[in-house]
Amino acid sequence: MNREPPTIVVLGDVIADVVVHLRAPFARGSDTRATIQTRPGGSGANQAAWLASLGLEVHLVGRIGVDALGREQAEALRAARVVPHLATDPRLPTGVVTVLVDPDGERSMLSDRGANLGLRTDDLPNDLFRPGRHLHLSGYALFEPSTRPAALTALRLAREHGMTCSVDPGSASFLEEAGAASFLAWTGGVALCFPNLDEGQVLSGERDPAAVAQTLTRSYGAVALKLGAGGAIWARAGEPIVARAAEPAPAVVDTTGAGDAFCAGFLARWLAGADPADALHAGLRHAARALTQLGGRPPHPATSPPHRAAPAT
């Protein structure tokens, strides 16, 4: 099936990442050599940047503080060819996450979501919701009572305007706090869900990856389950599961943003009409690319004018 990918509206966090790349095991109570860099981040913003790097027209809806960090985040999105729709919060600063990357490339995060917690329904530009477009929702917007109305309104507007929708649950620990039944009630019926294995296990109550994916097809049109080094699988009710191994990365530098890159690579091909195997391959290829660099965004945004991703063949 051949078609041009639609304009994508992403709703999610805008964050400044302080990436601490440990050069030795963490020495609690003492000194540890490290490389420290500040980079643009936030799962929603990262996914938007990866999508834009693939040639799609992407709009990001979010919230920043009235501060230098917020202005830097907006500029970084524009440099990545994402159209930002960022409300400014008069009280809360721009969100910051400290990302601790161990010598093996695994990362742990300390999160202060800041202005992201102030997202309101009034922050949603109504003219972004149009027939034929796609809404991608970061699950973080659903976990806080203060931001949940905006996320649910975005899903409602998308459905009312005939848009397709996808959701990335975002955090296994936050899912446990919110409760699987609640999250499934908020997002049930969405066309595509992108959990990782930990998130999928919380949502489904299953442990085996295939069982996780199959169970979640009762709530979603399709599931692309991220398995880290185990690759990824696709499931849709009534169809055989499709599995693909992870793409080899020359060296794992930082796992931050690998899941976001997978979502973008998969979504770009899926929206272009690609079959599941092709979409999985694209997602895993971009995830492997993300593993080779520090930070969660595609490197060196292109300076040429935006172009459309090639339709699937």
HUFENTA-V887953 format. One record per residue. N is the residue number from 1. RES is the residue in one small letter. BURIAL is # if it has 24 or more other ideal C-beta (glycine too) atoms within 12 Angstrom, else .. Layout:
BEGIN
((N;RES;BURIAL) (N;RES;BURIAL))
END
This chain:
BEGIN
((1;m;.) (2;n;.) (3;r;.) (4;e;.) (5;p;#) (6;p;#) (7;t;#) (8;i;#) (9;v;#) (10;v;#) (11;l;#) (12;g;#) (13;d;#) (14;v;#) (15;i;#) (16;a;#) (17;d;#) (18;v;#) (19;v;#) (20;v;#) (21;h;#) (22;l;#) (23;r;.) (24;a;.) (25;p;.) (26;f;.) (27;a;.) (28;r;.) (29;g;.) (30;s;.) (31;d;.) (32;t;.) (33;r;.) (34;a;.) (35;t;.) (36;i;.) (37;q;.) (38;t;#) (39;r;#) (40;p;#) (41;g;#) (42;g;#) (43;s;#) (44;g;#) (45;a;#) (46;n;#) (47;q;#) (48;a;#) (49;a;#) (50;w;#) (51;l;#) (52;a;#) (53;s;#) (54;l;#) (55;g;#) (56;l;#) (57;e;#) (58;v;#) (59;h;#) (60;l;#) (61;v;#) (62;g;#) (63;r;#) (64;i;#) (65;g;#) (66;v;.) (67;d;.) (68;a;.) (69;l;#) (70;g;#) (71;r;.) (72;e;#) (73;q;#) (74;a;#) (75;e;.) (76;a;#) (77;l;#) (78;r;#) (79;a;.) (80;a;#) (81;r;#) (82;v;#) (83;v;#) (84;p;#) (85;h;#) (86;l;#) (87;a;#) (88;t;#) (89;d;#) (90;p;.) (91;r;.) (92;l;#) (93;p;#) (94;t;#) (95;g;#) (96;v;#) (97;v;#) (98;t;#) (99;v;#) (100;l;#) (101;v;#) (102;d;.) (103;p;.) (104;d;.) (105;g;#) (106;e;.) (107;r;#) (108;s;.) (109;m;#) (110;l;.) (111;s;#) (112;d;.) (113;r;#) (114;g;#) (115;a;#) (116;n;#) (117;l;#) (118;g;#) (119;l;#) (120;r;#) (121;t;#) (122;d;.) (123;d;#) (124;l;#) (125;p;#) (126;n;.) (127;d;.) (128;l;#) (129;f;#) (130;r;.) (131;p;.) (132;g;.) (133;r;#) (134;h;#) (135;l;#) (136;h;#) (137;l;#) (138;s;#) (139;g;#) (140;y;#) (141;a;#) (142;l;#) (143;f;#) (144;e;#) (145;p;.) (146;s;.) (147;t;#) (148;r;#) (149;p;.) (150;a;#) (151;a;#) (152;l;#) (153;t;#) (154;a;#) (155;l;#) (156;r;#) (157;l;#) (158;a;#) (159;r;.) (160;e;.) (161;h;.) (162;g;.) (163;m;#) (164;t;#) (165;c;#) (166;s;#) (167;v;#) (168;d;#) (169;p;#) (170;g;#) (171;s;#) (172;a;#) (173;s;.) (174;f;#) (175;l;#) (176;e;.) (177;e;.) (178;a;#) (179;g;.) (180;a;#) (181;a;.) (182;s;.) (183;f;#) (184;l;#) (185;a;.) (186;w;#) (187;t;#) (188;g;#) (189;g;.) (190;v;#) (191;a;#) (192;l;#) (193;c;#) (194;f;#) (195;p;#) (196;n;#) (197;l;#) (198;d;#) (199;e;#) (200;g;#) (201;q;#) (202;v;#) (203;l;#) (204;s;#) (205;g;.) (206;e;#) (207;r;.) (208;d;.) (209;p;#) (210;a;#) (211;a;.) (212;v;#) (213;a;#) (214;q;#) (215;t;#) (216;l;#) (217;t;#) (218;r;#) (219;s;#) (220;y;#) (221;g;#) (222;a;#) (223;v;#) (224;a;#) (225;l;#) (226;k;#) (227;l;#) (228;g;#) (229;a;.) (230;g;.) (231;g;#) (232;a;#) (233;i;#) (234;w;#) (235;a;#) (236;r;#) (237;a;.) (238;g;.) (239;e;.) (240;p;.) (241;i;#) (242;v;#) (243;a;.) (244;r;#) (245;a;.) (246;a;#) (247;e;#) (248;p;.) (249;a;#) (250;p;.) (251;a;.) (252;v;#) (253;v;#) (254;d;#) (255;t;#) (256;t;#) (257;g;#) (258;a;#) (259;g;#) (260;d;#) (261;a;#) (262;f;#) (263;c;#) (264;a;#) (265;g;#) (266;f;#) (267;l;#) (268;a;#) (269;r;#) (270;w;#) (271;l;#) (272;a;#) (273;g;.) (274;a;#) (275;d;.) (276;p;#) (277;a;#) (278;d;#) (279;a;#) (280;l;#) (281;h;#) (282;a;#) (283;g;#) (284;l;#) (285;r;#) (286;h;#) (287;a;#) (288;a;#) (289;r;#) (290;a;#) (291;l;#) (292;t;#) (293;q;#) (294;l;#) (295;g;#) (296;g;#) (297;r;#) (298;p;#) (299;p;.) (300;h;.) (301;p;.) (302;a;.) (303;t;.) (304;s;.) (305;p;.) (306;p;.) (307;h;.) (308;r;.) (309;a;#) (310;a;.) (311;p;.) (312;a;.) (313;t;.))
END
